[in-house]
C-alpha cells in the first residue's frame, strides 16, 4: 500500500504513519500534503479510495470532510467529482433501499458542508426532499401508512446528521434549518407511535412496568436533538477539525448538490384488510429495520457524565465500526477502543454490543461475530472491559425471567462460548443459590443450560472441575454423554440381543443395504413385528455410528435405506425419533444431530418431528429444558432454509434466462444481418456472406437456442420444487401452530383467569400483557428493575410463579419467538392459518403471542 493510501486510511489514529502523535490538525496537514503531491499521477485512485474510506470509516467523516475542504483550495474540479460521485451513490442507495449507505453518505455530505465544500442550502434541500417523501408516505389519503418504517428511516437520517452539522446550519442558514425542524415536528405529530410489541428484549410480566409515556426510537431521538439545539449544539463526541482551518476554508468555492429523488411509495393494498396492511408493513420493516433497541441494563449512574446526544453518537460510532469491519475482528476491536471521544464509554460499548447480540428479530451478523468482538475487547482492555462484561451478565441474569425466550437462548450460547475462551472461569458461587429455587425457575434453568452447553464445548470432567467453587452445582450438570444401547446384553431381551448381534455381523461383513433390507423384511419384521424390528435396527445402527459424528454420517449414508423401508409413514417416523431420543437420552447434542441428519437424508419428515416434540413426555420439559426446542428449531430452520435456497436459485436462473435470451437474440440478429448482405462470388452478386462465416454464425445461433432452452427447463424444474416446498412449509406451520394451540388451551385456562396469572400465593395476582414494553427510554433502568418480575429475593425459596404458570409463560414465549423468526414465510400463509388454526377454539393469550410475533395488531381479531 502506497504512502498516501496509508495516510488517508490511518488519519486520526495514533500510529507510526503519523509519528505516533494524535493531533488531528497535524494529521490533516500531513495527509493533505501527501495527497496533493499524488494528484498528477493518481487522481482517479485518490477519488475512489477517499470515498471508500469516508463510507467505511464513518467515525472519521469530520476528518475526511476537512481533507476534501483543503483539496478544494487546490483542485476544484477534483472536489466537484467528489460531490457528483457522492450524489450518484446516494441516489443509487435511495433507489435500492441501502439503509447504511444512505445514512453514511448523508453524514458525509454534512461533513462537506461544515468544510465549506457544499452549500448549506443544498443540504437543506436534500433534507426537505426526504421530509416531503416521509410526510406523503404516512398520509392516509395520499400515501401508504404501512410503509411508515421507510418514512421514519428518512427522518432518522435527517436527525442523525444534526450532531455533525446542526450548529453550522443554524449559523449559516437559520431560517432554512428552522423550516426543516418545523417540518419534522409536523411529521412527528401525524405519524403513528411504533410499539415494540414482539420485538422487545424484555417481556415485562407486571403490567405496572408498562409505561404509557414510553418513547419509540424516533421520538427518543427527536427529544435528544431538541435538547442539543437548546444546548447551543454543543456536544463532546463529534470532533470539529474544520475549525482549525476556518481561515483557509472560508475562501473556497462551495459546490451545489444536484437534485435527489426518493422512490415512489408503494401503492396501498387494494383491499384494506388487516392482513394486506400487515404484509406491506412487514415488508417495509424488514427493508428499513430499526438499528438498535437499547437494553438499559446498567444503572443510569454509569452514564451520568454522558449527554443523551453523546450517547447516541457513540452508539452510531460503535455500530458503524461493527458493520464495516465485520471481517476484521482485530481491527474492529482496535477502532472500538479508539473512538474520537473525550469520555470513558466501556459500559456504553458493552451495552451496545449486547443490544446487537440480542436484537430482534435477528442480529445484523451471526452471534459468533459478537462473541469474537467481546473476546478481543477483553484482551484489548484487560483492566476494564472484562469487569464490565461480567456486570452485563449479572444484570441480564437478574432479569432473566423477563428476557425474551429467543434472547435467553442467544445469551446461553454466547456466554457458554465466551467462558470456553477463558478457561470456563466464573464465580459460580454467586449463582449457587439457584439450587434452592424450583426446577422451573428461569435462573435455575439458565445455569443448567449454560453448564450443558459448556460440556458440549469441552468435556464433563473439565466442567465439573470448573465449578469447584460451588460443587453443589454438579446437580445441574447433564449426564455423561454415553449411549444408552438397549441390546448390549441379554437384559434388553434375549431375542432382541440375538437379532442385534446378527445385524452387527452383517454390517461388519459389509453386506449391502439391499441384503439387509431383505433380511429385515423376511426374518425380523415378518416374525417379530414392527416394534422389535424398529428398535433392533435403529438402536444397533446408532450404536455402530456412536463413536463420532463421522461414524453416524457413514452409517446413515450406507444403511439409511434400511431405516427408510421400515419407517415409511409419519407414525413410524415418530417411533424412529423416540428410539433415537432413547438411545441418546444422556446426550442432548447427539440427539439433535442425529435427528437433524435423518431429516436431511429424508428418513424423517418435519411433520413427524413436530408430532414428536409435542408428545406428552416432551411437553412436560418445555419450561425446564431446551432439548425439545433445539430439535424443533432445527427442523423448522432446515425447512425455511430449503425454501430460501430455492428462492435464491430461482432468482439466479431468472437472470440467466434473461442473459440467454439476450445472447440468442444477438446471435440471431448477427445471422440475419449476414444473410441479408450481398457478396460477390465469381463476379456475380450472391445473397449471404462467406459460407464459412455463415456456418459459424448458424452454429452460434443453435448453441444459444440450446442454452436458452436448457436454462428455461432448469428454471421450470426449480419452480416445481419451489411450489412443493411452499406447500411443505404451509403444512409445517399449520401443524406447528395447531400443536401449540392444543397443548396450551387447557393449561392456560387453569393458570389464567381473566388474563390474570394465578401465583402460588393466592393473595396476589399478576396481570399478563403480552404486548411488550419497549424498555428503551433513558435513565429509567433503576425504576424498571424495581418493577420487573424479579421473583423476590432470588437467594430464597419464594418464587411466586408455580410450575404450570411458568410452563405457560415459557411456551407462549416460544410461540412468539418462532412466529417472529419465520414471519417472512408465515405472512403468505396467514389466511390459511387464520382459517385452520386461529379461528378454532384457541386461548386469547395464544392469539396475542402469535400476533405479537407478526407485529400484527390485535384489532385484526374478528
C-alpha positions in Angstrom: 0.0 0.0 0.0 1.5 3.3 -1.1 2.2 6.0 1.5 -0.7 8.3 0.6 -3.1 5.4 1.0 -1.8 4.7 4.4 -2.1 8.3 5.5 -5.7 8.6 4.2 -6.7 5.3 5.8 -5.0 5.9 9.2 -5.9 9.6 9.6 -6.9 10.4 13.1 -5.1 7.3 14.6 -2.1 7.3 16.9 0.1 5.2 14.6 3.6 5.1 13.1 2.4 6.7 9.8 1.9 9.9 11.7 4.9 9.6 14.0 2.8 8.3 17.0 1.1 11.7 17.6 -2.7 12.1 17.7 -3.2 15.7 16.8 -5.9 16.0 14.2 -4.6 19.2 12.7 -1.1 17.7 12.1 -2.7 14.6 10.6 -4.8 16.5 8.2 -1.9 18.7 7.1 0.4 15.7 6.6 -2.3 13.8 4.7 -3.2 16.8 2.6 0.4 17.3 1.6 0.8 13.7 0.5 -2.4 13.5 -1.4 -1.7 16.9 -3.2 1.7 15.5 -4.4 0.0 12.5 -5.9 -2.7 14.4 -7.8 -0.8 14.4 -11.0 -0.3 10.6 -11.1 -3.2 9.1 -9.2 -6.2 11.4 -9.2 -8.8 8.7 -10.0 -7.3 6.3 -7.4 -7.4 9.1 -4.8 -11.1 9.9 -5.6 -12.1 6.2 -5.3 -10.1 5.5 -2.2 -11.1 8.7 -0.4 -14.8 8.0 -1.0 -14.4 4.4 0.1 -12.7 5.4 3.4 -15.4 8.0 4.1 -18.1 5.4 3.6 -16.5 2.5 5.5 -14.9 4.5 8.3 -17.7 7.0 9.0 -16.5 7.9 12.5 -13.7 9.8 10.7 -16.0 11.7 8.4 -15.2 15.1 10.1 -11.5 14.5 9.2 -12.3 13.4 5.6 -14.6 16.3 5.2 -11.9 18.7 6.3 -9.3 17.0 4.0 -11.7 17.4 1.0 -12.2 21.1 2.0 -8.4 21.7 1.8 -8.2 19.8 -1.5 -10.9 22.2 -2.7 -8.4 25.0 -2.4 -6.0 23.3 -4.8 -8.3 21.4 -7.2 -11.9 22.4 -7.5 -12.5 20.0 -10.4 -11.5 17.1 -8.2 -13.8 18.2 -5.4 -16.6 18.6 -8.0 -16.1 14.9 -8.8 -16.3 14.1 -5.1 -19.7 15.8 -4.8 -21.0 14.3 -8.1 -19.9 10.8 -7.1 -21.5 11.2 -3.7 -24.7 12.4 -5.3 -24.8 9.4 -7.7 -24.0 7.0 -4.8 -26.7 8.5 -2.6 -29.3 8.3 -5.4 -28.4 4.6 -6.1 -28.7 3.9 -2.4 -32.1 5.5 -2.1 -33.3 3.6 -5.2 -32.1 0.2 -3.8 -33.0 0.9 -0.1 -29.5 0.5 1.1 -30.1 2.0 4.6 -26.5 2.0 5.8 -25.2 3.7 2.7 -27.9 6.4 2.7 -27.2 7.2 6.4 -23.4 7.4 6.0 -23.5 9.4 2.7 -25.8 12.0 4.3 -23.4 12.3 7.2 -20.5 12.7 4.7 -22.4 15.5 2.9 -22.9 17.2 6.3 -19.2 17.0 6.9 -18.5 18.5 3.4 -20.9 21.3 4.3 -19.0 22.0 7.5 -15.8 22.4 5.5 -17.4 24.8 3.0 -17.3 22.2 0.2 -21.1 22.0 -0.1 -23.6 24.8 0.0 -25.7 24.7 3.2 -28.8 25.3 1.2 -28.1 22.2 -0.9 -28.1 20.1 2.2 -31.3 21.7 3.4 -32.9 20.8 0.0 -31.8 17.2 0.5 -33.4 17.2 4.0 -36.6 18.7 2.6 -36.8 16.1 -0.2 -36.6 13.3 2.3 -39.0 15.1 4.7 -41.6 15.6 1.9 -41.4 11.9 0.9 -41.8 10.8 4.6 -44.8 13.1 5.1 -46.5 11.9 1.9 -45.9 8.2 2.9 -47.7 8.5 6.2 -50.6 10.5 4.8 -53.7 8.3 4.9 -55.1 9.9 1.7 -52.1 10.4 -0.5 -49.6 7.8 0.8 -49.3 4.3 2.2 -49.0 4.3 6.0 -48.0 0.7 6.0 -44.6 1.9 4.8 -44.1 4.2 7.8 -40.8 2.3 8.5 -39.2 3.9 5.4 -40.6 7.4 6.3 -39.3 7.0 9.9 -35.9 6.0 8.5 -35.7 9.1 6.3 -36.4 11.3 9.3 -33.9 9.4 11.4 -31.3 10.1 8.7 -32.0 13.8 8.8 -31.9 14.0 12.6 -28.7 11.9 12.8 -26.9 14.4 10.6 -27.5 17.3 13.0 -25.0 16.4 15.7 -22.3 16.7 12.9 -23.6 19.9 11.4 -26.6 21.3 13.2 -24.6 24.2 14.6 -23.1 25.2 11.2 -26.6 25.1 9.6 -28.1 27.3 12.3 -25.2 29.7 11.9 -25.3 29.9 8.0 -29.0 29.2 7.1 -31.0 29.7 10.3 -34.4 30.2 8.6 -34.0 27.2 6.3 -33.0 24.8 9.1 -35.8 26.2 11.3 -38.2 25.3 8.5 -36.8 21.7 8.4 -37.2 21.4 12.2 -40.8 22.6 11.9 -41.4 20.1 9.2 -40.1 17.3 11.4 -42.2 18.5 14.3 -45.3 18.3 11.9 -44.3 14.8 10.8 -43.9 13.7 14.4 -47.5 14.9 15.1 -49.0 12.8 12.2 -47.0 9.6 12.3 -48.1 6.6 14.4 -46.3 5.7 17.5 -44.3 2.5 17.0 -44.8 -0.1 19.7 -42.0 -2.6 20.4 -44.6 -5.3 20.8 -43.0 -8.6 19.8 -39.5 -7.1 19.4 -38.7 -6.1 22.9 -35.8 -8.0 24.6 -37.6 -7.8 27.9 -41.1 -9.2 28.3 -42.3 -7.5 31.5 -44.9 -9.6 33.1 -46.1 -7.0 35.6 -48.5 -4.6 33.9 -47.3 -1.7 36.2 -44.0 -2.0 34.3 -45.7 -0.8 31.1 -45.4 2.9 30.6 -47.9 5.0 28.7 -45.2 7.6 28.0 -42.7 5.1 26.5 -41.0 6.7 23.6 -40.2 4.8 20.4 -36.7 5.2 18.8 -37.6 8.2 16.6 -39.5 10.0 19.3 -36.5 9.5 21.6 -34.0 10.8 19.0 -36.2 13.8 18.3 -36.1 14.7 22.0 -32.3 14.3 22.1 -31.9 16.6 19.1 -34.2 19.2 20.6 -32.1 19.1 23.8 -28.9 19.5 21.7 -30.5 22.5 20.0 -31.4 24.1 23.3 -27.8 23.5 24.5 -26.4 25.5 21.6 -25.5 22.5 19.5 -22.6 21.7 21.9 -21.5 18.1 22.3 -18.3 16.3 23.2 -18.5 13.3 20.9 -18.1 14.9 17.4 -14.6 16.4 16.6 -14.6 19.6 14.6 -11.2 19.7 12.9 -12.5 22.1 10.2 -12.4 24.9 12.8 -8.6 24.7 12.9 -8.6 25.6 9.1 -11.5 28.0 9.2 -9.4 30.9 7.9 -8.3 28.9 4.8 -11.7 27.2 4.2 -13.7 30.4 4.2 -12.1 31.4 0.9 -13.0 28.2 -1.1 -15.8 27.8 -3.6 -18.8 25.9 -2.3 -20.4 23.4 -4.6 -24.1 22.8 -5.3 -25.6 19.4 -4.8 -27.8 18.1 -7.7 -31.4 17.0 -7.2 -32.2 13.8 -5.4 -35.4 11.8 -5.8 -36.9 9.4 -3.3 -38.5 6.2 -4.6 -42.3 6.3 -5.0 -44.1 4.9 -2.1 -45.8 1.5 -2.6 -49.5 1.6 -3.6 -51.7 0.9 -0.6 -53.3 -2.5 -0.5 -56.3 -2.6 -2.8 -58.3 -4.5 -0.1 -57.8 -2.5 3.1 -57.7 -5.7 5.1 -55.6 -6.1 8.2 -53.7 -8.9 6.5 -52.8 -6.9 3.4 -51.7 -3.9 5.5 -49.7 -6.2 7.8 -47.9 -7.8 4.9 -46.8 -4.5 3.5 -45.8 -3.3 7.0 -43.7 -6.4 7.5 -42.0 -5.8 4.1 -41.3 -2.2 5.0 -39.9 -3.0 8.5 -37.7 -5.8 7.0 -36.2 -3.4 4.4 -35.9 -0.5 6.8 -35.2 -2.1 10.2 -34.6 -0.3 13.5 -30.9 -0.2 14.0 -30.8 -0.6 17.8 -33.0 -1.3 20.8 -31.4 -0.1 23.9 -31.3 -2.6 26.8 -30.7 -0.1 29.7 -29.2 -2.9 31.8 -26.7 -0.7 33.7 -27.7 1.9 36.3 -28.0 5.4 34.9 -25.1 6.4 37.2 -22.8 4.6 34.8 -23.7 7.3 32.1 -24.0 10.3 34.3 -21.1 12.1 32.6 -22.5 11.5 29.1 -25.1 13.7 27.5 -28.0 11.9 25.9 -27.0 13.0 22.4 -23.4 11.9 23.0 -24.7 8.5 23.9 -26.5 8.4 20.5 -23.3 9.5 18.7 -21.1 6.9 20.4 -23.7 4.2 19.6 -23.5 5.3 16.0 -19.7 5.1 16.0 -19.8 1.6 17.6 -22.5 0.2 15.2 -20.7 1.6 12.2 -17.4 0.1 13.2 -19.0 -3.3 13.8 -20.8 -3.0 10.5 -18.0 -2.1 8.2 -15.2 -4.0 9.9 -17.1 -7.3 10.5 -14.5 -9.2 8.5 -11.5 -7.8 10.5 -12.2 -8.6 14.2 -8.8 -7.3 15.4 -9.2 -4.0 13.5 -12.8 -3.8 14.7 -11.8 -4.0 18.4 -8.9 -1.6 17.9 -11.3 1.1 16.4 -13.9 0.5 19.0 -11.5 1.3 21.8 -10.1 4.3 20.0 -13.2 6.4 19.2 -12.7 10.2 18.9 -14.4 11.0 22.2 -13.1 12.6 25.4 -15.0 10.4 28.0 -15.0 6.8 29.0 -17.6 4.6 27.4 -16.9 1.0 28.4 -20.4 0.5 29.8 -21.9 2.0 26.7 -19.8 -0.1 24.5 -20.8 -3.3 26.3 -24.5 -2.4 26.2 -24.4 -1.6 22.5 -22.7 -4.9 21.7 -25.3 -6.8 23.8 -28.1 -4.8 22.2 -26.9 -6.2 18.8 -26.4 -9.7 20.1 -29.9 -9.7 21.4 -31.5 -7.6 18.7 -34.9 -8.9 17.5 -36.0 -10.3 15.1 -32.3 -11.1 14.3 -28.9 -9.6 14.8 -27.1 -7.9 11.8 -24.4 -10.6 12.0 -24.1 -14.1 13.3 -23.8 -14.3 17.1 -20.3 -15.7 16.7 -19.1 -12.3 15.5 -20.2 -10.6 18.7 -18.5 -13.3 20.7 -15.2 -12.7 19.0 -15.6 -8.9 19.3 -16.2 -9.2 23.1 -13.2 -11.5 23.5 -10.9 -9.2 21.6 -12.1 -6.2 23.6 -11.5 -8.1 26.8 -7.9 -8.6 25.6 -7.5 -5.0 24.4 -8.8 -3.5 27.7 -7.9 -6.2 30.3 -8.2 -3.8 33.2 -11.7 -2.5 32.4 -13.8 -4.4 29.9 -13.9 -7.9 31.4 -15.5 -6.5 34.6 -18.0 -4.5 32.5 -18.9 -7.7 30.6 -19.3 -9.6 33.9 -21.6 -6.7 35.1 -23.7 -7.1 32.0 -24.1 -10.8 32.5 -25.1 -10.3 36.1 -27.6 -7.6 35.1 -29.1 -9.9 32.5 -29.2 -12.8 34.9 -31.1 -10.7 37.4 -33.7 -10.0 34.7 -33.7 -13.5 33.1 -37.3 -14.1 34.0 -38.3 -11.1 31.9 -35.9 -11.9 29.0 -37.5 -13.0 25.6 -37.1 -16.8 25.1 -35.1 -16.4 21.9 -32.8 -13.9 23.7 -32.3 -16.3 26.5 -31.2 -18.9 24.0 -28.8 -16.5 22.4 -27.4 -15.4 25.8 -26.8 -19.0 26.8 -25.0 -19.8 23.6 -22.9 -16.7 23.8 -22.0 -17.0 27.5 -21.0 -20.7 27.3 -18.8 -19.9 24.3 -17.3 -16.9 25.9 -16.4 -18.8 29.0 -14.8 -21.5 26.9 -12.3 -18.9 25.7 -11.4 -18.0 29.3 -10.9 -21.5 30.8 -14.5 -21.6 32.0 -13.6 -19.3 34.9 -16.7 -17.7 36.5 -17.6 -17.0 40.2 -20.2 -19.8 40.2 -20.7 -19.4 44.0 -22.7 -16.3 43.1 -25.2 -18.5 41.4 -25.2 -21.4 43.8 -28.5 -20.2 45.3 -30.4 -21.4 42.2 -30.3 -24.9 43.7 -32.7 -23.5 46.3 -35.1 -22.4 43.6 -37.8 -24.6 42.0 -36.6 -26.6 39.0 -38.6 -24.4 36.6 -37.2 -21.1 37.9 -35.7 -19.3 34.9 -32.5 -18.6 36.7 -32.0 -22.2 37.6 -32.8 -23.3 34.1 -30.4 -20.7 32.7 -27.5 -22.0 34.8 -28.4 -25.6 33.9 -28.4 -24.8 30.2 -25.1 -22.9 30.5 -23.4 -26.0 32.0 -24.9 -28.3 29.4 -23.6 -26.1 26.6 -20.2 -25.9 28.3 -20.0 -29.7 28.4 -20.5 -29.7 24.6 -17.6 -27.3 24.2 -15.3 -29.2 26.5 -15.9 -32.4 28.4 -17.8 -33.4 31.5 -14.9 -33.7 34.0 -13.4 -30.4 32.9 -16.7 -28.6 33.6 -17.1 -30.3 36.9 -13.7 -29.0 37.8 -14.6 -25.5 36.7 -17.4 -25.3 39.3 -15.3 -26.3 42.3 -16.1 -23.0 44.0 -19.8 -24.2 44.0 -19.6 -28.0 44.0 -23.3 -28.4 44.7 -24.0 -27.2 41.1 -22.9 -30.6 39.9 -26.5 -31.4 40.4 -27.3 -29.3 37.3 -24.6 -30.9 35.1 -26.0 -33.1 32.3 -25.4 -36.8 32.5 -22.1 -38.1 31.0 -23.0 -38.4 27.3 -22.7 -42.1 26.9 -25.1 -44.0 24.6 -28.0 -46.0 26.1 -27.8 -49.1 23.9 -30.6 -51.4 24.9 -29.2 -54.6 23.5 -25.6 -54.6 24.7 -26.6 -57.6 26.8 -29.4 -60.0 27.1 -31.0 -57.7 29.7 -32.7 -56.0 26.8 -34.3 -59.2 25.7 -32.7 -62.5 24.5 -34.3 -62.4 21.1 -33.5 -58.7 20.5 -29.9 -59.2 21.7 -29.5 -62.1 19.2 -31.0 -60.1 16.3 -28.9 -57.1 17.1 -25.7 -59.3 17.2 -26.7 -60.8 13.8 -27.2 -57.3 12.3 -23.8 -56.1 13.7 -22.2 -59.1 12.0 -23.9 -58.2 8.7 -22.6 -54.6 8.9 -19.1 -55.8 9.7 -19.4 -58.2 6.8 -20.2 -55.2 4.6 -23.4 -56.6 3.3 -25.3 -54.2 1.1 -28.3 -52.3 2.3 -30.5 -54.3 -0.1 -29.4 -57.6 1.5 -30.0 -56.2 5.0 -33.5 -54.9 3.9 -34.3 -58.5 2.7 -33.2 -60.0 6.0 -35.2 -57.4 8.0 -38.4 -58.0 6.0 -38.2 -61.8 5.8 -36.6 -62.7 9.1 -37.3 -59.9 11.6 -40.4 -57.9 10.6 -42.5 -60.9 9.5 -41.6 -62.8 12.6 -41.3 -60.3 15.4 -43.4 -57.4 14.4 -42.8 -53.7 13.9 -41.8 -52.6 17.5 -39.0 -55.1 17.9 -37.8 -54.6 14.3 -37.6 -50.9 14.6 -36.0 -51.0 18.0 -33.3 -53.5 17.0 -32.4 -51.9 13.6 -32.3 -48.3 14.8 -30.6 -49.0 18.2 -28.0 -51.2 16.5 -27.2 -48.9 13.7 -27.0 -45.9 16.1 -24.6 -47.9 18.3 -22.4 -48.7 15.3 -22.3 -44.9 14.5 -21.9 -43.7 18.1 -18.2 -43.3 18.1 -18.2 -40.0 16.3 -20.2 -37.7 14.1 -18.4 -39.1 11.0 -19.4 -42.6 12.0 -23.0 -41.6 12.3 -23.0 -40.0 8.9 -21.4 -43.1 7.3 -24.0 -45.4 8.9 -26.9 -43.2 7.7 -25.4 -43.0 4.2 -24.8 -46.7 3.8 -27.9 -48.1 5.6 -30.4 -45.2 5.5 -32.5 -47.3 3.1 -33.0 -49.9 5.7 -34.4 -47.3 8.1 -36.4 -45.7 5.3 -38.0 -49.1 4.4 -39.1 -49.7 8.0 -40.3 -46.1 8.7 -42.3 -45.4 5.6 -45.0 -43.2 7.1 -45.3 -40.5 9.7 -46.4 -42.7 12.6 -43.4 -44.9 12.2 -41.1 -41.9 11.9 -42.3 -40.7 15.2 -41.4 -44.1 16.7 -38.0 -43.7 15.0 -37.4 -40.4 16.6 -38.4 -41.8 20.0 -35.8 -44.6 19.5 -33.1 -42.0 18.7 -34.0 -40.0 21.8 -33.9 -43.1 23.9 -30.5 -44.1 22.6 -29.0 -40.7 23.2 -31.0 -39.7 26.3 -27.8 -38.9 28.1 -26.6 -36.6 25.2 -28.8 -33.8 24.0 -26.3 -32.7 21.4 -26.1 -36.1 19.7 -29.9 -36.4 19.8 -30.3 -33.2 18.0 -27.5 -34.0 15.5 -28.9 -37.5 14.7 -32.5 -36.2 14.2 -31.2 -33.3 12.1 -29.1 -35.6 9.8 -32.0 -38.0 9.4 -34.2 -35.2 8.3 -31.5 -34.2 5.9 -31.5 -37.7 4.4 -35.3 -37.6 4.2 -35.6 -40.5 6.7 -38.0 -38.4 8.8 -40.2 -35.5 7.9 -40.6 -32.2 9.6 -44.2 -33.1 10.5 -43.1 -36.2 12.3 -40.6 -34.1 14.3 -43.4 -31.6 15.3 -45.6 -34.5 16.4 -42.8 -36.0 18.5 -41.8 -32.7 20.1 -45.4 -32.1 21.2 -45.7 -35.7 22.6 -46.6 -35.7 26.4 -43.1 -36.7 27.5 -41.5 -33.7 25.7 -44.3 -31.2 26.6 -43.5 -31.8 30.2 -40.0 -30.4 29.6 -40.9 -27.2 27.7 -40.2 -25.0 30.7 -37.2 -26.8 32.2 -35.0 -27.9 29.2 -34.0 -26.6 25.8 -33.7 -30.2 24.4 -37.1 -30.4 22.6 -36.9 -26.8 21.4 -33.5 -27.3 19.9 -34.8 -30.2 17.8 -37.9 -28.2 16.8 -35.7 -25.1 15.8 -33.5 -27.3 13.7 -36.5 -28.8 11.8 -38.2 -25.5 11.1 -34.9 -23.9 10.2 -34.0 -26.6 7.8 -37.4 -26.3 6.0 -37.0 -22.5 6.0 -33.5 -22.7 4.5 -34.7 -25.1 1.9 -37.3 -22.7 0.5 -34.9 -19.7 0.9 -32.2 -21.5 -1.1 -34.7 -22.4 -3.8 -35.8 -18.8 -4.0 -32.2 -17.6 -4.5 -31.6 -20.3 -7.1 -34.7 -19.3 -9.0 -33.7 -15.6 -8.9 -30.3 -16.6 -10.3 -31.9 -18.7 -13.0 -34.2 -15.9 -14.0 -31.2 -13.7 -14.5 -29.6 -16.5 -16.6 -32.8 -16.8 -18.7 -32.6 -13.1 -19.5 -28.9 -13.3 -20.3 -29.6 -16.4 -22.5 -32.4 -14.6 -24.3 -30.2 -11.6 -24.9 -27.4 -13.8 -26.3 -29.8 -15.8 -28.5 -31.4 -12.6 -29.8 -28.0 -11.2 -30.6 -26.8 -14.3 -32.4 -30.0 -14.4 -34.5 -29.6 -10.7 -35.4 -26.0 -11.3 -36.5 -27.1 -14.3 -38.6 -29.9 -12.3 -40.1 -27.6 -9.4 -40.9 -25.1 -11.7 -42.5 -27.8 -13.5 -44.6 -29.1 -10.1 -45.9 -25.8 -9.0 -47.3 -24.8 -9.2 -51.0 -21.5 -10.8 -51.7 -19.7 -11.1 -55.0 -19.0 -14.8 -55.8 -17.1 -15.4 -59.1 -18.0 -11.9 -60.2 -21.7 -12.4 -59.6 -23.7 -10.9 -56.6 -24.8 -13.6 -54.2 -27.1 -13.2 -51.1 -25.2 -14.1 -47.9 -21.7 -13.7 -46.6 -18.7 -16.1 -46.8 -20.1 -19.6 -46.3 -17.5 -20.4 -43.6 -18.7 -17.4 -41.5 -22.3 -18.3 -42.2 -21.8 -21.8 -40.9 -20.1 -20.4 -37.7 -23.0 -17.9 -37.1 -25.6 -20.7 -37.6 -23.7 -22.8 -35.1 -23.7 -19.9 -32.6 -27.5 -19.5 -33.0 -28.1 -23.2 -32.5 -25.9 -23.2 -29.4 -27.5 -20.0 -28.0 -31.0 -21.5 -28.6 -30.0 -24.7 -26.8 -28.6 -22.8 -23.9 -31.8 -20.8 -23.6 -33.9 -23.9 -23.6 -31.7 -25.6 -21.1 -31.8 -22.6 -18.7 -35.6 -22.4 -19.1 -36.0 -26.1 -18.3 -33.8 -25.7 -15.2 -36.0 -22.7 -14.1 -39.2 -24.7 -14.6 -37.7 -27.6 -12.5 -36.8 -25.2 -9.7 -40.2 -23.6 -9.8 -41.8 -27.0 -9.4 -39.6 -27.8 -6.4 -40.4 -24.3 -5.0 -44.1 -24.9 -5.3 -43.7 -28.2 -3.5 -41.6 -26.5 -0.8 -44.3 -23.8 -0.3 -46.9 -26.5 0.3 -44.5 -28.3 2.7 -43.8 -25.2 4.8 -47.5 -24.3 4.9 -48.3 -27.8 6.2 -45.5 -27.4 8.7 -46.8 -24.1 10.0 -50.4 -25.4 10.3 -49.1 -28.5 12.2 -46.9 -26.4 14.4 -49.5 -23.9 15.5 -52.2 -26.5 15.9 -49.9 -28.3 18.2 -49.1 -25.2 20.1 -52.8 -24.3 20.4 -53.7 -27.8 21.5 -51.1 -28.1 24.3 -51.8 -24.6 25.6 -55.6 -24.5 25.7 -56.2 -26.4 28.9 -53.1 -25.2 30.9 -53.9 -21.6 30.0 -57.5 -22.0 31.3 -56.2 -23.4 34.5 -53.4 -21.0 35.1 -55.0 -17.8 34.0 -58.3 -16.1 34.9 -59.4 -13.1 33.0 -55.9 -12.5 31.8 -54.5 -12.7 35.3 -51.7 -15.1 36.3 -52.5 -17.1 39.3 -49.5 -17.0 41.5 -48.8 -19.7 44.1 -49.6 -17.1 46.7 -53.3 -16.7 46.1 -53.3 -13.3 47.7 -51.6 -11.8 44.7 -52.5 -11.8 41.1 -50.3 -10.6 38.3 -51.9 -9.2 35.1 -50.5 -10.5 31.8 -50.0 -8.2 28.9 -48.1 -9.9 26.1 -47.6 -6.6 24.3 -44.1 -5.9 25.4 -42.8 -2.7 26.9 -40.0 -1.3 24.7 -37.7 -0.7 27.7 -35.8 1.9 25.7 -36.2 5.3 27.4 -33.0 6.5 29.0 -32.4 6.7 32.8 -35.3 4.5 33.8 -33.3 1.4 34.3 -33.3 1.6 38.1 -37.1 2.2 38.2 -37.7 -0.7 35.8 -35.5 -3.1 37.7 -37.7 -2.5 40.7 -40.8 -3.1 38.8 -39.7 -6.0 36.7 -40.5 -9.6 37.5 -37.6 -10.1 39.9 -39.2 -13.1 41.7 -38.5 -11.7 45.0 -35.2 -12.4 46.9 -33.5 -14.9 44.5 -31.5 -16.4 47.3 -34.6 -17.9 48.9 -37.4 -20.3 48.0 -40.0 -17.6 47.4 -40.5 -18.0 43.6 -44.1 -16.9 43.3 -44.9 -18.4 39.9 -46.0 -22.0 40.0 -44.8 -24.7 37.6 -47.9 -24.7 35.5 -47.9 -21.0 35.2 -44.1 -21.0 34.3 -44.8 -23.7 31.7 -47.4 -21.4 30.1 -45.2 -18.4 30.1 -42.3 -20.3 28.5 -44.4 -22.0 25.9 -46.1 -18.7 24.9 -42.6 -17.1 24.7 -41.7 -19.8 22.2 -44.9 -19.2 20.2 -43.8 -15.6 19.8 -40.2 -16.5 19.1 -41.0 -18.9 16.3 -43.6 -16.6 14.7 -41.2 -13.6 14.8 -38.2 -15.6 13.4 -40.1 -17.0 10.4 -42.6 -14.1 9.9 -41.5 -13.6 6.3 -42.6 -17.1 5.4 -45.7 -17.1 7.7 -47.3 -13.9 6.2 -48.1 -15.6 2.8 -50.0 -18.3 4.7 -51.8 -16.1 7.3 -55.2 -16.6 5.7 -54.8 -20.4 5.8 -53.6 -20.2 9.4 -56.5 -17.9 10.4 -59.0 -20.4 8.9 -57.4 -23.7 10.1 -55.9 -22.7 13.4 -56.7 -19.3 14.8 -60.5 -19.4 14.2 -60.8 -22.6 16.2 -61.1 -22.8 20.0 -57.8 -21.1 20.9 -57.0 -19.2 24.0 -56.7 -15.4 23.7 -53.2 -15.4 25.1 -52.1 -17.8 22.4 -53.5 -15.4 19.8 -51.7 -12.5 21.5 -48.4 -14.3 21.4 -48.9 -15.2 17.7 -50.0 -11.7 16.7 -47.1 -10.2 18.7 -44.6 -12.3 16.7 -46.0 -10.9 13.5 -46.4 -7.4 15.0 -50.0 -7.8 13.8 -52.4 -5.5 15.7 -54.9 -7.3 17.9 -57.6 -5.3 16.2 -57.3 -7.8 13.3 -59.0 -10.3 15.6 -62.6 -11.0 14.4 
